[in-house]
Structures are given as structure tokens and as C-alpha cells.
Amino acid sequence: MRAPKVPTDQSKSWESVYRELQRQIIAGQLRPRERLVEDEIMARTDATRHAVRKAFDELERMGLVIRQPNKGVQVRDYSINEIEELYEIRDCLERRAAHRFTQPADDALVQRLTDIASQHRDASRAQRFADVFSLNNAFHEVLYRAAGNQQLADAILHYTFATHPIRTRAFPSEELREIAISEHFGMVDAIAKGEGARLAEIVHGHITRPKDFYLKATYIQASL
């Protein structure tokens, strides 16, 4: 029996293992339903078993993987029906939150969202997809927390996490990333002017486009 790996200064931290696996999932190097095997990842990353398992915990928390009995940890995948149902819920929740912005937002919120949107733009154009992922999450959480209903914001966050593997599939598309950048700044402009109805329309397109991209890619792959 192989002796357990003893942590050393050179051993990878769980955060670095998490970031690497996250990057591979977002970039499509790890495909839906692909198993993540502890021993293989330990050997490849020189991480301890504890670090790999903690990285798995974070990936599961972020909705990128699932644990299944007798199958271990797998990159998350959905049926077409599940995707449509998830996005129907997201559309209802996020448009409802958008309509709560009936008055111009305060300058501090507008500036905070502008700063995040600018960082997201820069990360996107530099193809730093892990940063695109985290900054996009930060932008939308700040936006929906500001809508004034924390239970609604929690529900949006839950369903956003559930669709991470779907929406990140579109990250390699420069065209879709540029549209997302424009939409983020459009959202900021809408809340700055208190135009909740316009914000809701932007949000609808913003969440629908990656879903359609994922479904199209899945259909093409299945037909090969």
C-alpha cells in the first residue's frame, strides 16, 4: 500500500487545485459527466488528498461538479429539459429583481458596479477566464443584493450556481463575451436611471444567450 502523501512546502494548496480544475471545466478541457479521480489529480498536481477533497468541496459548492453514489465526483451536466426549467426559474427571478429598480441608484452603487464591470471587461479581453467567472458572479450578486429583497437575491444566487457549467461553456466565444461586457454596462446605466423595465430586458438576453449557446453546442456534439 502506498504511503499517504505528507504535506510539504511544495505541495499544492487546495485553492490552487480548485483554480486549476475550475479553469479546465470552464475551458471545456474537462467535459460534462467526466469523472474527477482523486489519485490522478494528486499525481498530476502534487497535492495532498486533503487538498484535492477540499477543492472538490469548493467545486461542488460552486455548482461545477456533483457527487453521485458509486460514481464519485463528476463535472456537472443537465438534460435539455432540466436546462429549460432552470433558466425559466432564473428568468422569472432575475427579471422580478430588475423591476424593483424603480428609482435611480445611488452613486456609490453605480460606481461599485462600474468598477467590477471594468475589471470583468479587462479580464475577458485578456482571456483570464477564471477571473471572468468570479467577477461576473460578483457583479450580479452586488446588483441583486441592491434590489432590496435578500430572500430573492439568495434564490437568484442559488440558481446562478446551479447553471455555472452551462453559462461558462460560452466563455471561449469572443463574440458572446463582448456582448456580455456591453450588457453589464447597459445594466449599470439602467439602474443609474431607475429604468427597471429596461434592466429586465437586458437581463433576459444576458442569461438566455449562454443557455442557447450551450444547447446548440450540445446538439452539435450529440449529432457527431
C-alpha positions as CSV (number, residue, x, y, z in Angstrom):
1,M,0.0,0.0,0.0
2,R,1.3,3.4,-0.9
3,A,2.1,5.7,2.0
4,P,-0.1,8.8,2.3
5,K,1.4,12.0,0.9
6,V,2.9,14.1,3.6
7,P,2.3,17.8,3.1
8,T,5.4,19.8,2.2
9,D,6.1,23.4,1.3
10,Q,6.0,22.3,-2.3
11,S,2.6,20.6,-2.1
12,K,-0.2,22.4,-3.9
13,S,-2.8,24.2,-1.7
14,W,-6.4,23.3,-2.1
15,E,-7.0,26.8,-3.6
16,S,-4.5,26.2,-6.4
17,V,-6.0,22.8,-7.1
18,Y,-9.5,24.3,-7.2
19,R,-8.5,27.1,-9.5
20,E,-6.8,24.7,-11.9
21,L,-9.8,22.3,-12.0
22,Q,-12.2,25.3,-12.3
23,R,-10.1,26.6,-15.3
24,Q,-10.2,23.2,-17.0
25,I,-14.0,22.9,-16.6
26,I,-14.6,26.5,-17.8
27,A,-12.3,26.0,-20.8
28,G,-14.1,22.7,-21.7
29,Q,-11.0,20.6,-21.1
30,L,-13.0,18.7,-18.5
31,R,-16.3,17.7,-20.2
32,P,-19.8,17.2,-18.7
33,R,-20.1,13.9,-16.9
34,E,-16.3,13.4,-16.8
35,R,-15.1,11.8,-13.6
36,L,-12.5,13.6,-11.4
37,V,-10.4,10.9,-9.8
38,E,-8.6,11.8,-6.6
39,D,-5.5,9.7,-7.2
40,E,-5.0,11.1,-10.7
41,I,-5.3,14.7,-9.6
42,M,-3.0,14.1,-6.7
43,A,-0.4,12.7,-9.0
44,R,-0.8,15.5,-11.6
45,T,-0.8,18.4,-9.1
46,D,1.4,17.1,-6.4
47,A,-1.4,17.9,-3.9
48,T,-2.4,16.0,-0.8
49,R,-5.6,14.0,-0.7
50,H,-7.0,16.5,1.8
51,A,-6.3,19.4,-0.6
52,V,-7.9,17.6,-3.5
53,R,-11.0,16.8,-1.5
54,K,-11.3,20.4,-0.3
55,A,-11.0,21.5,-3.9
56,F,-13.8,19.1,-4.8
57,D,-15.9,20.6,-2.0
58,E,-15.5,24.1,-3.4
59,L,-16.2,22.9,-6.9
60,E,-19.4,21.3,-5.7
61,R,-20.4,24.4,-3.7
62,M,-20.0,26.5,-6.9
63,G,-22.2,24.1,-8.8
64,L,-19.5,22.9,-11.2
65,V,-19.4,19.3,-10.1
66,I,-21.7,16.8,-8.4
67,R,-21.1,13.8,-6.2
68,Q,-23.0,10.6,-7.1
69,P,-23.2,7.2,-5.3
70,N,-20.7,4.7,-6.9
71,K,-19.6,7.3,-9.4
72,G,-17.6,9.7,-7.3
73,V,-17.2,13.3,-8.4
74,Q,-18.3,14.3,-11.9
75,V,-18.4,17.5,-13.9
76,R,-22.0,18.6,-13.8
77,D,-24.3,18.0,-16.7
78,Y,-28.0,18.5,-17.4
79,S,-30.7,17.2,-19.7
80,I,-32.3,19.7,-22.1
81,N,-35.5,19.7,-20.1
82,E,-33.5,20.4,-16.9
83,I,-31.7,23.3,-18.6
84,E,-35.0,24.8,-19.8
85,E,-36.6,24.5,-16.4
86,L,-33.6,26.1,-14.6
87,Y,-33.5,29.0,-17.0
88,E,-37.2,29.6,-16.7
89,I,-36.8,30.0,-13.0
90,R,-33.7,32.2,-13.4
91,D,-35.5,34.4,-15.9
92,C,-38.5,34.9,-13.6
93,L,-36.4,35.6,-10.5
94,E,-33.9,38.0,-12.2
95,R,-36.5,39.9,-14.1
96,R,-38.5,40.3,-10.9
97,A,-35.5,41.7,-9.1
98,A,-34.7,44.0,-12.0
99,H,-38.2,45.6,-11.9
100,R,-37.5,46.6,-8.3
101,F,-35.1,49.3,-9.5
102,T,-37.8,52.0,-9.9
103,Q,-35.6,54.9,-8.7
104,P,-32.1,56.0,-9.8
105,A,-29.5,54.1,-7.8
106,D,-27.1,55.9,-5.6
107,D,-23.7,57.0,-6.9
108,A,-21.8,54.5,-4.7
109,L,-23.6,51.5,-6.1
110,V,-23.2,52.7,-9.7
111,Q,-19.5,53.3,-9.1
112,R,-19.0,49.9,-7.5
113,L,-20.8,48.1,-10.4
114,T,-18.9,50.1,-12.9
115,D,-15.6,49.1,-11.3
116,I,-16.5,45.4,-11.3
117,A,-17.8,45.6,-14.9
118,S,-14.5,47.3,-16.0
119,Q,-12.4,44.6,-14.3
120,H,-14.6,41.9,-15.9
121,R,-14.1,43.6,-19.3
122,D,-10.3,43.6,-18.9
123,A,-10.2,40.0,-17.7
124,S,-12.4,38.9,-20.6
125,R,-10.3,40.6,-23.3
126,A,-7.2,39.1,-21.7
127,Q,-8.9,35.7,-21.7
128,R,-8.4,35.2,-18.0
129,F,-11.5,33.0,-17.7
130,A,-11.2,32.2,-14.0
131,D,-11.3,36.0,-13.3
132,V,-14.2,36.4,-15.8
133,F,-16.1,33.7,-13.8
134,S,-15.5,35.3,-10.4
135,L,-16.0,38.9,-11.5
136,N,-19.2,38.0,-13.3
137,N,-20.5,36.4,-10.1
138,A,-19.5,39.4,-8.1
139,F,-21.2,41.8,-10.5
140,H,-24.6,40.0,-10.4
141,E,-24.5,39.4,-6.6
142,V,-23.9,43.1,-5.9
143,L,-26.6,44.1,-8.4
144,Y,-29.3,41.8,-7.0
145,R,-28.4,42.4,-3.3
146,A,-29.1,46.1,-4.1
147,A,-32.6,45.2,-5.3
148,G,-33.8,45.2,-1.7
149,N,-35.1,41.7,-1.2
150,Q,-32.5,39.5,0.3
151,Q,-34.5,36.3,0.0
152,L,-34.9,37.0,-3.7
153,A,-31.2,37.6,-4.0
154,D,-30.4,34.3,-2.2
155,A,-32.7,32.4,-4.6
156,I,-31.1,34.1,-7.6
157,L,-27.6,33.2,-6.3
158,H,-28.7,29.5,-5.8
159,Y,-30.0,29.1,-9.3
160,T,-27.0,31.0,-10.7
161,F,-24.7,28.5,-9.1
162,A,-26.8,25.7,-10.5
163,T,-26.2,26.9,-14.0
164,H,-22.4,27.6,-13.8
165,P,-21.5,24.7,-16.0
166,I,-23.9,25.9,-18.6
167,R,-23.1,29.5,-18.9
168,T,-19.3,29.1,-18.6
169,R,-19.4,26.9,-21.8
170,A,-19.7,30.2,-23.7
171,F,-16.6,31.8,-22.3
172,P,-14.3,30.8,-25.2
173,S,-16.6,32.8,-27.6
174,E,-15.2,36.3,-28.0
175,E,-18.4,37.5,-29.6
176,L,-20.5,36.4,-26.6
177,R,-18.0,37.8,-24.2
178,E,-18.2,41.2,-25.9
179,I,-22.0,41.1,-25.8
180,A,-21.8,40.3,-22.1
181,I,-19.4,43.2,-21.5
182,S,-21.8,45.6,-23.2
183,E,-24.8,44.3,-21.3
184,H,-23.1,44.8,-18.0
185,F,-22.5,48.4,-18.7
186,G,-26.1,48.6,-20.0
187,M,-27.3,47.2,-16.7
188,V,-25.4,49.9,-14.8
189,D,-26.8,52.6,-17.0
190,A,-30.3,51.3,-16.4
191,I,-30.1,51.2,-12.6
192,A,-28.4,54.6,-12.6
193,K,-31.6,56.0,-14.3
194,G,-34.0,53.8,-12.4
195,E,-35.2,52.1,-15.5
196,G,-36.2,48.7,-14.1
197,A,-38.1,47.6,-17.2
198,R,-35.1,48.2,-19.4
199,L,-32.9,46.4,-16.9
200,A,-35.2,43.4,-17.0
201,E,-35.0,43.2,-20.8
202,I,-31.2,43.4,-20.7
203,V,-31.1,40.7,-18.1
204,H,-33.4,38.4,-20.1
205,G,-31.0,38.4,-23.1
206,H,-27.9,38.2,-20.8
207,I,-29.0,34.9,-19.2
208,T,-30.7,33.4,-22.3
209,R,-27.8,33.8,-24.8
210,P,-25.3,31.4,-22.9
211,K,-28.1,28.9,-22.5
212,D,-28.8,28.9,-26.2
213,F,-25.1,28.5,-26.9
214,Y,-24.8,25.5,-24.6
215,L,-27.8,23.8,-26.1
216,K,-26.5,24.4,-29.6
217,A,-23.1,23.0,-28.7
218,T,-24.6,20.0,-27.0
219,Y,-26.8,19.3,-30.0
220,I,-23.9,19.5,-32.4
221,Q,-21.7,17.3,-30.2
222,A,-24.5,14.7,-29.9
223,S,-25.0,14.6,-33.7
224,L,-21.3,13.8,-34.5
